[in-house]
Amino acid sequence: MNSHNPDAFRHRYQRVETQAPSRFEVDRTAVRTVSSNALFAGSHEIGIEHHGSLYRLKITRQGKLILNK
């Protein structure tokens, strides 16, 4: 069972009412967010080097992400 809520990060963004309605002001405690389109750039798998180990981040057939060491 997946307990991750994809909307959990949305509370960290505040709408700026003095500017265009589509602009957001980022809370300083917010997590840096990268879109999967930008991260994968058209492929279905990328490698991530972390403390000397290589991890593979893949997009599954169902469109979900899976991380393997």
Buried (B, 14 or more C-beta within 10 A) or exposed (E): EEEEEEEEEEEBEEEEEEEEEEEBEEEEEBEEEEEEEEEBEEEEEBEEEEEEEEEEBBBEEEEEEEEEE
